[in-house]
Every structure is written in C-alpha cells, then in structure tokens.
Amino acid sequence: MAIAVGEKAPDFALKNQHGETVRLADFRGEKNVVLLFYPFAFTGVCTGELCALRDELPKFVNDDVQLLAVSNDAPFSLRVFAEQEGLEYPLLSDFWPHGDVSRAYGVFDEEKGCAVRGTFIIDKEGVVRWTIVNGLPDARDLNEYTQALAAL
C-alpha cells in the first residue's frame, strides 16, 4: 500500500544518472518535490511520460519545485536513456538494494520486479500532500501534478 497523504515521506539517498547521490532531505525547507516512480527506462509509456515532463520542465524544476524520477534501472542505463531523450532532471536508480525505496513508498510490484507508476508531491517539510498510483500500462496526467502543486 502506497504512502498516504499527510504521512512523512521516507527519506532516501539514491544515485542519479551521473553517479551523484541525491537525498530527499537535501530539499527539505527549500523545495517541494515531485517524486515520480516509473517501471523501466526505454519503454513506451515511460518514455512518453518522462519526455512530456521534459517538455514542461519549468513547471516541475524551478525555484520552488524539484522533480525526481525513480526507476529500478541501473544508473548506467539511466545515463544513456537521459542522453538519448534529452532528460536533464535527476533520474534516480533504485537498483540496489533492488527496489528498497520503491518498497518504502509502497509502489514496488514484487511479481514484476519494478515500481508501478506512483507519484508523490512532497512539501518543503517532507510531508506527502498529494499522490496517485497507476498500474504499469496506465500513463499519468501531468495536469493533475500542476493542479496539486498550485494547491501547496
């Protein structure tokens, strides 16, 4: 079961596509965070979602908001994926221990070995203020993210 609205977001430290460690706590008191879990790089729906975010990036990466996208792919594949698709925001690897952060947020599919499409908007105090979880084949609506961020 996914982390609920009003709960404290579990902290984490994951490597991005450049091998740098990114911590949720780094944004506390500074920025709201859109934390987006997606199944796998290079797949159709995931590529579509992440490129849609790229195309609307100023809404999701600015002085008040930071987008963090998490998959269970290795950092090396995330780097190639980011370069191929022109993704300049952090793609975080929850590869090893496999799915630990996805499990902490309640969005890891044990049978498939990957995260489902979970999105969490976390405020500057580290509290989940909005969430949606979609199944593997179901793309998310970016307009919902924008509305949720506007409500903070």
C-alpha positions as CSV (number, residue, x, y, z in Angstrom):
1,M,0.0,0.0,0.0
2,A,1.4,3.4,-1.0
3,I,2.3,6.1,1.5
4,A,-0.8,8.2,2.2
5,V,-1.4,11.9,2.1
6,G,-0.4,13.5,5.4
7,E,2.4,11.0,6.1
8,K,6.1,11.9,6.4
9,A,7.9,10.9,3.1
10,P,10.5,8.3,3.7
11,D,14.0,9.7,3.2
12,F,16.4,8.1,0.8
13,A,19.8,8.5,-0.9
14,L,20.0,7.3,-4.5
15,K,22.5,7.7,-7.3
16,N,21.4,9.8,-10.3
17,Q,22.3,9.2,-14.0
18,H,25.7,10.9,-13.4
19,G,26.6,8.8,-10.3
20,E,25.9,11.6,-7.9
21,T,24.0,10.9,-4.6
22,V,20.6,12.7,-4.3
23,R,18.8,12.7,-1.0
24,L,15.2,13.7,-0.4
25,A,16.4,15.5,2.7
26,D,18.5,17.8,0.6
27,F,15.3,19.6,-0.5
28,R,13.7,19.9,3.0
29,G,12.9,23.5,3.8
30,E,14.0,24.6,0.3
31,K,11.7,23.0,-2.4
32,N,8.6,21.0,-2.9
33,V,9.4,17.6,-4.5
34,V,7.5,15.8,-7.3
35,L,8.7,12.2,-6.7
36,L,7.8,10.1,-9.7
37,F,8.3,6.3,-9.8
38,Y,8.2,4.6,-13.2
39,P,8.8,1.0,-14.2
40,F,11.7,1.0,-16.7
41,A,13.7,3.3,-19.0
42,F,13.4,2.8,-22.7
43,T,9.8,1.5,-22.6
44,G,7.0,3.2,-24.5
45,V,4.7,4.6,-21.8
46,C,7.7,5.6,-19.5
47,T,9.5,7.4,-22.3
48,G,6.3,9.2,-23.2
49,E,5.7,10.3,-19.6
50,L,9.3,11.4,-19.0
51,C,9.5,13.3,-22.3
52,A,6.2,15.1,-21.5
53,L,7.8,16.2,-18.2
54,R,10.9,17.3,-20.2
55,D,8.7,19.4,-22.5
56,E,7.0,21.1,-19.5
57,L,10.1,21.2,-17.3
58,P,9.8,24.8,-16.0
59,K,6.7,23.7,-14.1
60,F,8.5,20.9,-12.4
61,V,12.0,22.2,-11.9
62,N,12.2,25.8,-10.6
63,D,13.0,27.8,-7.5
64,D,10.1,26.2,-5.7
65,V,9.9,22.6,-7.1
66,Q,12.2,19.7,-7.9
67,L,11.3,16.7,-10.0
68,L,12.9,13.4,-9.1
69,A,12.2,10.4,-11.3
70,V,12.9,6.9,-9.8
71,S,13.2,3.6,-11.6
72,N,14.7,0.2,-10.7
73,D,17.2,0.5,-13.6
74,A,20.9,0.7,-13.1
75,P,22.5,4.2,-13.2
76,F,24.4,3.4,-16.3
77,S,21.3,2.6,-18.3
78,L,19.6,5.8,-16.9
79,R,22.5,7.9,-18.2
80,V,22.1,6.5,-21.7
81,F,18.3,6.9,-21.5
82,A,18.7,10.6,-20.3
83,E,21.2,11.4,-23.1
84,Q,19.0,9.7,-25.7
85,E,15.9,11.6,-24.7
86,G,17.4,14.9,-23.6
87,L,16.3,14.4,-20.0
88,E,18.1,17.0,-17.8
89,Y,16.3,16.4,-14.5
90,P,17.5,13.7,-12.0
91,L,16.8,10.1,-12.9
92,L,17.4,8.1,-9.8
93,S,18.4,4.4,-9.6
94,D,16.6,2.2,-7.1
95,F,18.5,-0.7,-8.5
96,W,20.4,-1.9,-5.4
97,P,19.3,-3.0,-3.0
98,H,16.7,-3.7,-5.6
99,G,13.6,-1.7,-5.1
100,D,14.2,-0.6,-1.5
101,V,12.9,2.9,-2.0
102,S,10.0,1.8,-4.2
103,R,9.0,-0.6,-1.4
104,A,9.3,2.1,1.3
105,Y,6.8,4.2,-0.8
106,G,4.6,1.1,-1.3
107,V,4.9,1.1,-5.1
108,F,7.1,-1.9,-5.8
109,D,5.5,-4.8,-7.8
110,E,7.1,-7.9,-6.4
111,E,5.9,-10.1,-9.2
112,K,7.2,-7.8,-12.0
113,G,10.4,-6.7,-10.1
114,C,9.8,-3.0,-10.7
115,A,8.0,0.1,-9.5
116,V,4.4,0.9,-10.6
117,R,3.6,4.4,-11.7
118,G,3.4,6.1,-8.3
119,T,3.7,9.9,-7.9
120,F,4.1,11.8,-4.6
121,I,4.1,15.5,-4.1
122,I,6.1,16.2,-1.0
123,D,6.0,19.6,0.6
124,K,9.0,21.6,1.9
125,E,8.6,20.0,5.4
126,G,8.8,16.5,3.9
127,V,5.1,15.6,4.2
128,V,3.2,13.9,1.3
129,R,0.5,16.3,0.1
130,W,-0.8,14.5,-3.0
131,T,-0.4,11.1,-4.5
132,I,-1.6,8.9,-7.3
133,V,-0.7,5.4,-8.2
134,N,-1.4,4.0,-11.7
135,G,-0.9,0.5,-13.0
136,L,2.0,-0.4,-15.2
137,P,0.3,0.3,-18.6
138,D,-1.6,3.5,-17.5
139,A,0.1,6.8,-18.2
140,R,-0.4,9.7,-15.7
141,D,-1.9,13.1,-16.4
142,L,0.6,15.9,-15.9
143,N,-2.2,18.4,-15.5
144,E,-3.0,16.7,-12.2
145,Y,0.6,17.4,-11.0
146,T,0.3,21.0,-11.9
147,Q,-3.0,21.4,-10.0
148,A,-1.6,19.7,-6.9
149,L,1.5,21.9,-6.9
150,A,-0.7,25.0,-7.3
151,A,-2.6,24.0,-4.2
152,L,0.5,24.0,-2.0
